[in-house]
Amino acid sequence: MLELQELVEEFLFDCEARGLSKETLKSYNFYMKTFMRFCLDKEVKNVDQLNSRVLKQYSVSLIKRGYEESYINTLLTVLKSLISYLVEEKYIDERIEVKNVKEKTKVIQTFSDFEVEKMLETLKGNSYIEIRDRAVIYMLVDCGLRAGEVIRLREKDIKENNTLFIQGKGKKERFVPFSAQLKRAMLKYERAKNSFFIDKKHTPDYYFLGRYGQPLSNFIIQDICRKVGERANITETRVFPHNFRHYYAVKNLREGLDLYSLSRLLGHSDIATTSIYTSSLRNEELFDIVKERTPLTTFNKRGGRRI
């Protein structure tokens, strides 16, 4: 009989061979450890003991532990990938159904314009680190990138027409435009970087570098955000890299950007993922946006015959 633990390790090796990112592999490892702890507790050691009843019990155990529905569904999605792998490799005869739990409609809490302005005002100083941190925060606000996308950004990804070439989740590629304000912050950072590392060892192709010339890490990006939040005394909303992405999304919707275009800018594979941001719009804001873009309004604005 084949041991489940060995097959889980084989599945994770296959994920690595398929070129999944280091961050994704790290998450998959953690999620599989969570599942295997449950299996050992239930004395499910062999693959032939795996069935729909075991998977339902696992789902219920996650709910009882108080995890958010979205997090539980993330774990279950990875579990579905494991099941698919076991079927493809003929370790099990048929696919075992794994049902997601129902998620509550969630209103995303993000920064106000005032809070963002307060944070931007604290980004002063002329040391290399201070100038770099300013450019990082400006980019998070202006482009809505994931922390990992900021970390992986290369110098060659900065295009002349004020756009960034981004390789996002699942190696999905996209271009993201940026403002003249961010361009100024980037030019100042590039001058500071060239001066700071003129006689120091560093990784030349990465855009953002740490004090010792190394690419940034998730921890450094989180620390930059935490510090700017503390200086601006932001207490209502957690100052975390992904919350700047939420701000970018909601701000663009409030300014009238359509959902499809926003989905492309964020690098979402499914527009349904982007649609969660509409819950952050008040009815009055939604009505104002729509009034400016009804078919008859736009027809008149284009110079058509007034009707």
C-alpha positions as YAML, in Angstrom:
chain: A
units: angstrom
residues:
- id: 1
  name: MET
  ca: [0.00, 0.00, 0.00]
- id: 2
  name: LEU
  ca: [1.25, 3.46, -0.92]
- id: 3
  name: GLU
  ca: [1.83, 5.85, 1.95]
- id: 4
  name: LEU
  ca: [0.00, 9.16, 1.60]
- id: 5
  name: GLN
  ca: [2.95, 11.16, 2.96]
- id: 6
  name: GLU
  ca: [5.22, 9.89, 0.18]
- id: 7
  name: LEU
  ca: [2.69, 10.82, -2.49]
- id: 8
  name: VAL
  ca: [2.23, 14.30, -1.02]
- id: 9
  name: GLU
  ca: [6.00, 14.80, -1.24]
- id: 10
  name: GLU
  ca: [5.91, 13.56, -4.84]
- id: 11
  name: PHE
  ca: [3.09, 16.02, -5.62]
- id: 12
  name: LEU
  ca: [5.10, 18.91, -4.15]
- id: 13
  name: PHE
  ca: [8.14, 17.88, -6.19]
- id: 14
  name: ASP
  ca: [5.94, 17.88, -9.31]
- id: 15
  name: CYS
  ca: [4.77, 21.42, -8.44]
- id: 16
  name: GLU
  ca: [8.40, 22.52, -8.25]
- id: 17
  name: ALA
  ca: [9.20, 20.80, -11.56]
- id: 18
  name: ARG
  ca: [6.30, 22.69, -13.18]
- id: 19
  name: GLY
  ca: [8.00, 25.96, -12.28]
- id: 20
  name: LEU
  ca: [5.71, 27.31, -9.56]
- id: 21
  name: SER
  ca: [7.18, 30.31, -7.75]
- id: 22
  name: LYS
  ca: [9.09, 29.96, -4.48]
- id: 23
  name: GLU
  ca: [6.29, 31.79, -2.64]
- id: 24
  name: THR
  ca: [3.66, 29.39, -4.04]
- id: 25
  name: LEU
  ca: [5.77, 26.32, -3.22]
- id: 26
  name: LYS
  ca: [6.26, 27.57, 0.32]
- id: 27
  name: SER
  ca: [2.49, 28.01, 0.72]
- id: 28
  name: TYR
  ca: [1.75, 24.59, -0.79]
- id: 29
  name: ASN
  ca: [4.20, 22.96, 1.63]
- id: 30
  name: PHE
  ca: [2.47, 24.64, 4.57]
- id: 31
  name: TYR
  ca: [-1.03, 23.73, 3.36]
- id: 32
  name: MET
  ca: [-0.04, 20.08, 2.82]
- id: 33
  name: LYS
  ca: [1.47, 19.91, 6.32]
- id: 34
  name: THR
  ca: [-1.86, 21.13, 7.70]
- id: 35
  name: PHE
  ca: [-3.68, 18.40, 5.77]
- id: 36
  name: MET
  ca: [-1.21, 15.66, 6.77]
- id: 37
  name: ARG
  ca: [-1.49, 16.57, 10.46]
- id: 38
  name: PHE
  ca: [-5.24, 16.04, 10.16]
- id: 39
  name: CYS
  ca: [-4.73, 12.71, 8.35]
- id: 40
  name: LEU
  ca: [-2.31, 11.42, 10.99]
- id: 41
  name: ASP
  ca: [-4.74, 12.43, 13.72]
- id: 42
  name: LYS
  ca: [-7.45, 10.39, 11.94]
- id: 43
  name: GLU
  ca: [-4.97, 7.56, 11.25]
- id: 44
  name: VAL
  ca: [-5.30, 8.04, 7.50]
- id: 45
  name: LYS
  ca: [-1.85, 6.88, 6.41]
- id: 46
  name: ASN
  ca: [-2.38, 5.15, 3.07]
- id: 47
  name: VAL
  ca: [-3.75, 6.59, -0.15]
- id: 48
  name: ASP
  ca: [-6.49, 3.94, -0.35]
- id: 49
  name: GLN
  ca: [-7.96, 5.36, 2.89]
- id: 50
  name: LEU
  ca: [-8.58, 8.69, 1.18]
- id: 51
  name: ASN
  ca: [-12.27, 9.22, 0.39]
- id: 52
  name: SER
  ca: [-14.97, 11.91, 0.32]
- id: 53
  name: ARG
  ca: [-15.84, 11.31, 3.97]
- id: 54
  name: VAL
  ca: [-12.26, 12.05, 5.08]
- id: 55
  name: LEU
  ca: [-12.17, 15.23, 2.98]
- id: 56
  name: LYS
  ca: [-15.51, 16.43, 4.37]
- id: 57
  name: GLN
  ca: [-14.20, 15.84, 7.90]
- id: 58
  name: TYR
  ca: [-11.11, 17.88, 7.03]
- id: 59
  name: SER
  ca: [-13.25, 20.75, 5.76]
- id: 60
  name: VAL
  ca: [-15.40, 20.67, 8.93]
- id: 61
  name: SER
  ca: [-12.27, 20.62, 11.13]
- id: 62
  name: LEU
  ca: [-11.01, 23.81, 9.46]
- id: 63
  name: ILE
  ca: [-14.37, 25.52, 10.04]
- id: 64
  name: LYS
  ca: [-14.35, 24.48, 13.72]
- id: 65
  name: ARG
  ca: [-10.87, 25.95, 14.13]
- id: 66
  name: GLY
  ca: [-12.31, 29.34, 13.19]
- id: 67
  name: TYR
  ca: [-10.48, 29.94, 9.91]
- id: 68
  name: GLU
  ca: [-12.00, 32.42, 7.46]
- id: 69
  name: GLU
  ca: [-13.95, 30.86, 4.61]
- id: 70
  name: SER
  ca: [-11.60, 32.34, 2.00]
- id: 71
  name: TYR
  ca: [-8.58, 30.78, 3.72]
- id: 72
  name: ILE
  ca: [-10.33, 27.40, 4.00]
- id: 73
  name: ASN
  ca: [-11.13, 27.49, 0.29]
- id: 74
  name: THR
  ca: [-7.49, 28.23, -0.49]
- id: 75
  name: LEU
  ca: [-6.47, 25.09, 1.42]
- id: 76
  name: LEU
  ca: [-9.18, 23.08, -0.33]
- id: 77
  name: THR
  ca: [-8.08, 24.35, -3.76]
- id: 78
  name: VAL
  ca: [-4.57, 23.02, -3.15]
- id: 79
  name: LEU
  ca: [-6.10, 19.77, -1.93]
- id: 80
  name: LYS
  ca: [-8.04, 19.52, -5.22]
- id: 81
  name: SER
  ca: [-4.73, 19.86, -7.06]
- id: 82
  name: LEU
  ca: [-3.33, 16.98, -5.02]
- id: 83
  name: ILE
  ca: [-6.38, 14.82, -5.85]
- id: 84
  name: SER
  ca: [-6.02, 15.65, -9.56]
- id: 85
  name: TYR
  ca: [-2.36, 14.64, -9.44]
- id: 86
  name: LEU
  ca: [-3.20, 11.32, -7.75]
- id: 87
  name: VAL
  ca: [-5.78, 10.56, -10.46]
- id: 88
  name: GLU
  ca: [-3.46, 11.54, -13.32]
- id: 89
  name: GLU
  ca: [-0.68, 9.33, -11.94]
- id: 90
  name: LYS
  ca: [-3.20, 6.50, -11.39]
- id: 91
  name: TYR
  ca: [-2.61, 6.30, -7.63]
- id: 92
  name: ILE
  ca: [-6.38, 6.50, -7.17]
- id: 93
  name: ASP
  ca: [-9.05, 5.32, -9.62]
- id: 94
  name: GLU
  ca: [-11.40, 8.29, -9.63]
- id: 95
  name: ARG
  ca: [-11.49, 11.93, -8.62]
- id: 96
  name: ILE
  ca: [-12.76, 12.55, -5.07]
- id: 97
  name: GLU
  ca: [-15.08, 15.55, -4.90]
- id: 98
  name: VAL
  ca: [-13.87, 18.43, -2.75]
- id: 99
  name: LYS
  ca: [-16.52, 21.10, -2.17]
- id: 100
  name: ASN
  ca: [-15.62, 24.66, -1.26]
- id: 101
  name: VAL
  ca: [-17.30, 26.23, 1.75]
- id: 102
  name: LYS
  ca: [-19.68, 29.13, 1.16]
- id: 103
  name: GLU
  ca: [-18.01, 32.50, 1.63]
- id: 104
  name: LYS
  ca: [-19.72, 35.51, 3.18]
- id: 105
  name: THR
  ca: [-19.90, 38.68, 1.11]
- id: 106
  name: LYS
  ca: [-17.06, 40.75, 2.48]
- id: 107
  name: VAL
  ca: [-16.66, 44.53, 2.29]
- id: 108
  name: ILE
  ca: [-12.98, 45.29, 1.81]
- id: 109
  name: GLN
  ca: [-11.72, 47.88, 4.26]
- id: 110
  name: THR
  ca: [-9.02, 50.08, 2.79]
- id: 111
  name: PHE
  ca: [-7.33, 53.43, 3.29]
- id: 112
  name: SER
  ca: [-9.05, 56.77, 2.81]
- id: 113
  name: ASP
  ca: [-7.45, 59.38, 0.55]
- id: 114
  name: PHE
  ca: [-6.61, 61.38, 3.67]
- id: 115
  name: GLU
  ca: [-4.74, 58.42, 5.21]
- id: 116
  name: VAL
  ca: [-2.75, 57.84, 2.03]
- id: 117
  name: GLU
  ca: [-1.85, 61.54, 1.84]
- id: 118
  name: LYS
  ca: [-0.69, 61.42, 5.48]
- id: 119
  name: MET
  ca: [1.53, 58.43, 4.73]
- id: 120
  name: LEU
  ca: [3.02, 60.02, 1.62]
- id: 121
  name: GLU
  ca: [3.81, 63.19, 3.58]
- id: 122
  name: THR
  ca: [5.98, 61.19, 6.01]
- id: 123
  name: LEU
  ca: [8.24, 59.92, 3.20]
- id: 124
  name: LYS
  ca: [11.02, 62.42, 3.62]
- id: 125
  name: GLY
  ca: [14.78, 62.13, 4.01]
- id: 126
  name: ASN
  ca: [17.71, 61.80, 1.64]
- id: 127
  name: SER
  ca: [19.45, 58.60, 2.69]
- id: 128
  name: TYR
  ca: [19.43, 55.68, 0.25]
- id: 129
  name: ILE
  ca: [16.99, 53.69, 2.40]
- id: 130
  name: GLU
  ca: [14.59, 56.64, 2.84]
- id: 131
  name: ILE
  ca: [14.58, 57.40, -0.89]
- id: 132
  name: ARG
  ca: [14.08, 53.71, -1.70]
- id: 133
  name: ASP
  ca: [11.21, 53.36, 0.76]
- id: 134
  name: ARG
  ca: [9.51, 56.40, -0.76]
- id: 135
  name: ALA
  ca: [9.72, 54.83, -4.24]
- id: 136
  name: VAL
  ca: [8.36, 51.51, -2.91]
- id: 137
  name: ILE
  ca: [5.31, 53.13, -1.26]
- id: 138
  name: TYR
  ca: [4.67, 55.36, -4.28]
- id: 139
  name: MET
  ca: [4.72, 52.26, -6.50]
- id: 140
  name: LEU
  ca: [2.33, 50.32, -4.24]
- id: 141
  name: VAL
  ca: [-0.11, 53.26, -4.25]
- id: 142
  name: ASP
  ca: [0.25, 54.15, -7.93]
- id: 143
  name: CYS
  ca: [0.34, 50.68, -9.51]
- id: 144
  name: GLY
  ca: [-1.46, 48.32, -7.11]
- id: 145
  name: LEU
  ca: [1.25, 45.68, -7.34]
- id: 146
  name: ARG
  ca: [1.54, 42.63, -5.12]
- id: 147
  name: ALA
  ca: [4.52, 42.65, -2.73]
- id: 148
  name: GLY
  ca: [6.09, 39.78, -4.67]
- id: 149
  name: GLU
  ca: [5.79, 41.74, -7.92]
- id: 150
  name: VAL
  ca: [7.65, 44.69, -6.41]
- id: 151
  name: ILE
  ca: [10.37, 42.31, -5.17]
- id: 152
  name: ARG
  ca: [10.77, 40.59, -8.56]
- id: 153
  name: LEU
  ca: [10.81, 43.83, -10.58]
- id: 154
  name: ARG
  ca: [13.93, 44.09, -12.76]
- id: 155
  name: GLU
  ca: [15.51, 47.18, -14.27]
- id: 156
  name: LYS
  ca: [14.58, 45.94, -17.76]
- id: 157
  name: ASP
  ca: [10.91, 45.88, -16.69]
- id: 158
  name: ILE
  ca: [10.80, 49.70, -16.47]
- id: 159
  name: LYS
  ca: [9.62, 50.82, -19.91]
- id: 160
  name: GLU
  ca: [10.16, 54.23, -21.51]
- id: 161
  name: ASN
  ca: [6.47, 55.05, -21.90]
- id: 162
  name: ASN
  ca: [5.89, 55.11, -18.11]
- id: 163
  name: THR
  ca: [4.74, 51.51, -17.88]
- id: 164
  name: LEU
  ca: [5.94, 48.52, -15.87]
- id: 165
  name: PHE
  ca: [6.18, 45.03, -17.32]
- id: 166
  name: ILE
  ca: [4.91, 42.73, -14.57]
- id: 167
  name: GLN
  ca: [5.08, 38.96, -14.35]
- id: 168
  name: GLY
  ca: [2.42, 38.13, -11.81]
- id: 169
  name: LYS
  ca: [0.84, 35.03, -10.30]
- id: 170
  name: GLY
  ca: [1.10, 31.93, -12.45]
- id: 171
  name: LYS
  ca: [3.60, 33.78, -14.69]
- id: 172
  name: LYS
  ca: [0.69, 35.87, -16.02]
- id: 173
  name: GLU
  ca: [2.18, 38.91, -17.79]
- id: 174
  name: ARG
  ca: [0.74, 42.42, -17.93]
- id: 175
  name: PHE
  ca: [1.69, 46.07, -18.37]
- id: 176
  name: VAL
  ca: [0.80, 48.64, -15.71]
- id: 177
  name: PRO
  ca: [1.02, 52.41, -16.39]
- id: 178
  name: PHE
  ca: [2.36, 54.80, -13.77]
- id: 179
  name: SER
  ca: [2.18, 58.54, -13.09]
- id: 180
  name: ALA
  ca: [4.66, 61.38, -13.48]
- id: 181
  name: GLN
  ca: [4.78, 61.61, -9.67]
- id: 182
  name: LEU
  ca: [5.99, 58.01, -9.40]
- id: 183
  name: LYS
  ca: [8.43, 58.62, -12.27]
- id: 184
  name: ARG
  ca: [10.06, 61.44, -10.29]
- id: 185
  name: ALA
  ca: [10.35, 59.23, -7.20]
- id: 186
  name: MET
  ca: [11.88, 56.47, -9.34]
- id: 187
  name: LEU
  ca: [14.43, 58.77, -10.98]
- id: 188
  name: LYS
  ca: [15.53, 60.04, -7.57]
- id: 189
  name: TYR
  ca: [15.78, 56.44, -6.33]
- id: 190
  name: GLU
  ca: [17.83, 55.38, -9.36]
- id: 191
  name: ARG
  ca: [20.32, 58.22, -8.79]
- id: 192
  name: ALA
  ca: [20.58, 57.31, -5.09]
- id: 193
  name: LYS
  ca: [21.04, 53.60, -5.92]
- id: 194
  name: ASN
  ca: [23.78, 54.26, -8.48]
- id: 195
  name: SER
  ca: [25.62, 56.47, -5.99]
- id: 196
  name: PHE
  ca: [25.15, 54.15, -3.00]
- id: 197
  name: PHE
  ca: [26.35, 51.00, -4.80]
- id: 198
  name: ILE
  ca: [29.07, 52.58, -6.93]
- id: 199
  name: ASP
  ca: [31.80, 50.66, -5.08]
- id: 200
  name: LYS
  ca: [29.66, 48.03, -3.30]
- id: 201
  name: LYS
  ca: [28.74, 44.48, -4.31]
- id: 202
  name: HIS
  ca: [25.10, 44.19, -5.35]
- id: 203
  name: THR
  ca: [22.64, 42.27, -7.53]
- id: 204
  name: PRO
  ca: [22.54, 44.59, -10.55]
- id: 205
  name: ASP
  ca: [19.41, 43.46, -12.40]
- id: 206
  name: TYR
  ca: [16.88, 43.77, -9.54]
- id: 207
  name: TYR
  ca: [15.26, 47.20, -9.36]
- id: 208
  name: PHE
  ca: [14.83, 47.53, -5.60]
- id: 209
  name: LEU
  ca: [17.80, 46.55, -3.44]
- id: 210
  name: GLY
  ca: [18.39, 46.15, 0.27]
- id: 211
  name: ARG
  ca: [21.14, 47.83, 2.24]
- id: 212
  name: TYR
  ca: [23.62, 45.10, 1.34]
- id: 213
  name: GLY
  ca: [22.78, 44.92, -2.35]
- id: 214
  name: GLN
  ca: [20.37, 41.99, -2.11]
- id: 215
  name: PRO
  ca: [16.84, 41.82, -3.57]
- id: 216
  name: LEU
  ca: [14.13, 42.84, -1.12]
- id: 217
  name: SER
  ca: [12.10, 40.24, 0.78]
- id: 218
  name: ASN
  ca: [8.45, 40.10, 1.80]
- id: 219
  name: PHE
  ca: [9.54, 40.95, 5.34]
- id: 220
  name: ILE
  ca: [11.33, 44.14, 4.19]
- id: 221
  name: ILE
  ca: [8.31, 45.29, 2.14]
- id: 222
  name: GLN
  ca: [6.02, 44.63, 5.12]
- id: 223
  name: ASP
  ca: [8.39, 46.51, 7.41]
- id: 224
  name: ILE
  ca: [8.48, 49.52, 5.07]
- id: 225
  name: CYS
  ca: [4.66, 49.63, 5.14]
- id: 226
  name: ARG
  ca: [4.47, 49.14, 8.91]
- id: 227
  name: LYS
  ca: [6.88, 52.00, 9.58]
- id: 228
  name: VAL
  ca: [5.13, 54.46, 7.27]
- id: 229
  name: GLY
  ca: [1.82, 53.56, 8.94]
- id: 230
  name: GLU
  ca: [3.28, 54.21, 12.40]
- id: 231
  name: ARG
  ca: [4.76, 57.57, 11.36]
- id: 232
  name: ALA
  ca: [1.41, 58.66, 9.89]
- id: 233
  name: ASN
  ca: [-0.48, 57.29, 12.93]
- id: 234
  name: ILE
  ca: [-2.77, 55.10, 10.81]
- id: 235
  name: THR
  ca: [-4.81, 52.99, 13.23]
- id: 236
  name: GLU
  ca: [-8.16, 52.28, 11.54]
- id: 237
  name: THR
  ca: [-6.75, 50.06, 8.77]
- id: 238
  name: ARG
  ca: [-3.84, 47.65, 8.92]
- id: 239
  name: VAL
  ca: [-0.92, 49.09, 6.94]
- id: 240
  name: PHE
  ca: [0.13, 46.07, 4.92]
- id: 241
  name: PRO
  ca: [1.36, 45.81, 1.29]
- id: 242
  name: HIS
  ca: [-1.85, 44.21, 0.01]
- id: 243
  name: ASN
  ca: [-3.97, 47.01, 1.50]
- id: 244
  name: PHE
  ca: [-2.29, 49.45, -0.88]
- id: 245
  name: ARG
  ca: [-3.43, 47.13, -3.67]
- id: 246
  name: HIS
  ca: [-6.97, 47.27, -2.26]
- id: 247
  name: TYR
  ca: [-6.74, 51.07, -2.16]
- id: 248
  name: TYR
  ca: [-5.57, 51.16, -5.79]
- id: 249
  name: ALA
  ca: [-8.50, 48.99, -6.89]
- id: 250
  name: VAL
  ca: [-11.21, 50.87, -4.98]
- id: 251
  name: LYS
  ca: [-9.76, 54.28, -5.93]
- id: 252
  name: ASN
  ca: [-9.81, 53.37, -9.64]
- id: 253
  name: LEU
  ca: [-13.41, 52.16, -9.39]
- id: 254
  name: ARG
  ca: [-14.40, 55.41, -7.68]
- id: 255
  name: GLU
  ca: [-12.74, 57.33, -10.51]
- id: 256
  name: GLY
  ca: [-14.89, 55.43, -12.99]
- id: 257
  name: LEU
  ca: [-12.58, 52.72, -14.34]
- id: 258
  name: ASP
  ca: [-14.55, 49.74, -15.62]
- id: 259
  name: LEU
  ca: [-14.23, 46.36, -13.92]
- id: 260
  name: TYR
  ca: [-12.73, 44.58, -16.94]
- id: 261
  name: SER
  ca: [-9.88, 47.11, -17.31]
- id: 262
  name: LEU
  ca: [-9.21, 47.04, -13.57]
- id: 263
  name: SER
  ca: [-9.06, 43.25, -13.68]
- id: 264
  name: ARG
  ca: [-6.37, 43.43, -16.37]
- id: 265
  name: LEU
  ca: [-4.34, 46.01, -14.45]
- id: 266
  name: LEU
  ca: [-4.47, 43.89, -11.28]
- id: 267
  name: GLY
  ca: [-3.51, 40.73, -13.15]
- id: 268
  name: HIS
  ca: [-6.58, 38.77, -12.09]
- id: 269
  name: SER
  ca: [-7.33, 35.64, -14.11]
- id: 270
  name: ASP
  ca: [-11.04, 35.90, -13.27]
- id: 271
  name: ILE
  ca: [-13.09, 39.09, -13.26]
- id: 272
  name: ALA
  ca: [-15.13, 37.63, -10.38]
- id: 273
  name: THR
  ca: [-12.06, 38.14, -8.18]
- id: 274
  name: THR
  ca: [-12.02, 41.84, -9.10]
- id: 275
  name: SER
  ca: [-15.76, 42.24, -8.51]
- id: 276
  name: ILE
  ca: [-15.30, 41.94, -4.72]
- id: 277
  name: TYR
  ca: [-14.04, 45.54, -4.75]
- id: 278
  name: THR
  ca: [-17.45, 46.84, -5.85]
- id: 279
  name: SER
  ca: [-18.75, 46.05, -2.35]
- id: 280
  name: SER
  ca: [-16.57, 48.91, -1.07]
- id: 281
  name: LEU
  ca: [-18.47, 51.48, -3.14]
- id: 282
  name: ARG
  ca: [-21.37, 53.29, -1.50]
- id: 283
  name: ASN
  ca: [-24.58, 53.37, -3.55]
- id: 284
  name: GLU
  ca: [-24.18, 57.14, -4.04]
- id: 285
  name: GLU
  ca: [-20.67, 56.66, -5.47]
- id: 286
  name: LEU
  ca: [-21.85, 53.91, -7.81]
- id: 287
  name: PHE
  ca: [-24.79, 56.03, -9.01]
- id: 288
  name: ASP
  ca: [-22.53, 59.05, -9.68]
- id: 289
  name: ILE
  ca: [-20.13, 56.91, -11.74]
- id: 290
  name: VAL
  ca: [-22.94, 55.34, -13.78]
- id: 291
  name: LYS
  ca: [-24.71, 58.70, -14.39]
- id: 292
  name: GLU
  ca: [-21.57, 60.02, -16.11]
- id: 293
  name: ARG
  ca: [-21.35, 56.94, -18.33]
- id: 294
  name: THR
  ca: [-24.87, 56.01, -19.35]
- id: 295
  name: PRO
  ca: [-25.21, 55.38, -23.11]
- id: 296
  name: LEU
  ca: [-27.15, 58.61, -23.74]
- id: 297
  name: THR
  ca: [-24.75, 60.72, -21.66]
- id: 298
  name: THR
  ca: [-21.68, 59.46, -23.52]
- id: 299
  name: PHE
  ca: [-23.48, 59.83, -26.86]
- id: 300
  name: ASN
  ca: [-24.04, 63.54, -26.20]
- id: 301
  name: LYS
  ca: [-20.46, 64.03, -24.96]
- id: 302
  name: ARG
  ca: [-19.10, 62.64, -28.24]
- id: 303
  name: GLY
  ca: [-20.88, 65.41, -30.12]
- id: 304
  name: GLY
  ca: [-23.80, 63.35, -31.34]
- id: 305
  name: ARG
  ca: [-27.20, 64.89, -32.00]
- id: 306
  name: ARG
  ca: [-28.75, 65.96, -28.71]
- id: 307
  name: ILE
  ca: [-31.66, 63.69, -27.84]
...
